[in-house]
Amino acid sequence: MRTFRQLTAFVLGLFPASVLAASAEWQRFVIPSTRTTVEIPVTIFSNDVDLPDGGTGRRFYTEDRRADLTVQSVANPQNDSPATFLAKKNPPPGIMYKRVTPNFFVVSSIRSDRIWYNRCNRSDGYMNCVLINYPATEKRQWDDVVTRISHSLAN
């Protein structure tokens, strides 16, 4: 028997995510060790499955696993600027969108027919990040969801 949340996630999966951003159930997720917070649409990312590689946090998936969201805090012991931190991570070639400020960076591109979006905010000793992957064919449907998640990331 499916739970109400699973049924809601299934039904919501039938509609464009942009329509769902306003009607989705959003909850604040916290990484206790770094006090990083972010709003997550739990009716879209209904499966909290595992720990991310290389950081503290969680990875979430849609019911059908076509999209995923990782929230993590990555150690930044030298307190590198976002530009330096990003350069040290050797981002893949072909970045289509890149914005770097003294407080955060955002990079995004397409790989294997999927959009990957990565935003990291600088905090004392950490970079607090959200990474979102979703089908490139659904870009417009995901825009509002990605924007709300990204803008809610706080240290």
C-alpha positions in Angstrom: 0.0 0.0 0.0 1.4 3.4 -0.9 1.6 6.3 1.5 -0.2 9.5 0.9 3.2 11.1 0.1 4.0 8.4 -2.4 0.6 8.8 -4.1 1.0 12.6 -4.2 4.5 12.2 -5.7 3.2 9.9 -8.4 0.3 12.2 -9.3 2.6 15.2 -9.3 5.0 13.4 -11.6 2.3 13.5 -14.2 2.3 17.3 -14.3 5.1 19.9 -15.2 7.3 20.7 -12.2 6.9 24.4 -12.8 3.1 24.1 -12.2 3.9 22.0 -9.1 6.4 24.4 -7.5 3.7 26.5 -6.0 1.5 23.6 -5.0 4.2 21.2 -3.8 4.7 20.6 -0.1 8.0 22.2 0.8 10.0 21.4 3.9 13.2 22.9 5.3 16.1 20.4 5.4 18.9 21.1 7.8 22.4 19.7 8.0 22.9 19.9 11.7 26.7 19.9 11.8 27.0 23.0 9.6 23.5 24.6 10.1 23.0 24.6 6.4 19.3 24.9 5.4 17.4 24.5 2.2 13.8 24.2 1.2 12.9 20.9 -0.5 9.7 20.0 -2.4 9.1 16.7 -0.6 6.2 15.9 -2.8 8.6 16.0 -5.8 11.7 14.6 -4.1 9.9 12.0 -2.1 12.7 9.5 -1.6 15.5 10.4 0.9 17.9 7.6 0.0 21.5 8.1 0.8 24.5 10.2 1.7 26.3 12.2 -1.0 29.9 11.5 -2.0 32.5 13.9 -0.5 30.4 15.8 2.0 27.8 15.8 4.8 24.2 15.9 3.8 21.6 13.8 1.9 20.6 12.8 -1.6 16.9 12.8 -2.6 15.2 11.3 -5.7 11.9 11.6 -7.4 9.7 8.6 -7.1 10.6 7.5 -10.7 14.3 8.5 -10.1 14.3 10.7 -13.2 15.6 13.6 -11.1 17.7 13.9 -8.0 18.7 16.6 -5.5 21.8 16.5 -3.3 22.2 18.8 -0.3 25.7 18.8 1.2 28.4 20.7 3.0 31.9 20.1 1.7 34.9 21.0 3.8 36.7 24.1 2.7 39.5 24.2 5.3 41.5 27.0 3.6 38.3 29.0 3.3 38.9 29.4 -0.4 36.8 31.8 -2.4 34.0 30.3 -4.5 36.1 30.9 -7.6 39.1 29.1 -6.1 37.1 26.3 -4.7 35.4 25.8 -8.1 38.7 25.8 -9.9 40.1 23.2 -7.5 37.2 20.9 -8.2 38.0 20.9 -12.0 34.5 21.3 -13.3 33.7 19.5 -16.5 34.2 21.3 -19.8 31.3 22.8 -21.6 29.7 24.7 -18.7 26.7 26.5 -20.3 26.0 28.8 -17.3 28.4 30.1 -14.7 28.1 32.8 -12.1 30.7 33.4 -9.5 30.5 36.0 -6.7 32.6 36.4 -3.5 29.8 34.5 -1.6 28.7 31.7 -4.0 29.0 30.1 -7.4 26.5 28.5 -9.7 27.4 26.3 -12.7 25.1 24.4 -15.0 25.3 22.4 -18.2 23.9 19.3 -20.0 25.5 15.8 -19.7 23.9 12.7 -21.1 20.6 14.4 -21.9 20.3 15.6 -18.3 20.8 19.1 -16.9 23.0 19.4 -13.9 22.9 22.4 -11.7 25.2 23.1 -8.9 25.1 26.1 -6.4 27.5 26.4 -3.5 27.5 29.1 -0.8 30.6 30.0 1.0 30.6 29.7 4.8 33.3 29.5 7.5 35.2 26.3 6.6 32.6 24.9 4.2 30.9 25.2 0.9 27.2 24.5 1.3 25.8 23.1 -1.9 22.8 21.9 -3.8 23.2 19.7 -6.9 20.2 19.0 -9.0 20.0 16.7 -12.0 16.9 16.4 -14.2 16.0 15.6 -17.8 17.0 18.3 -20.3 13.7 17.9 -22.1 12.0 19.1 -19.0 14.0 22.2 -18.4 11.1 24.7 -18.5 9.1 22.5 -16.2 11.9 22.4 -13.6 12.9 26.1 -13.7 10.7 27.3 -10.8 11.6 24.3 -8.6 15.4 24.8 -9.2 15.1 28.5 -8.6 13.3 28.1 -5.3 15.7 25.5 -4.0 18.7 27.5 -5.1 17.5 30.7 -3.5 16.5 29.0 -0.3 20.0 27.6 0.4 21.4 29.3 3.5 24.3 28.9 5.8 
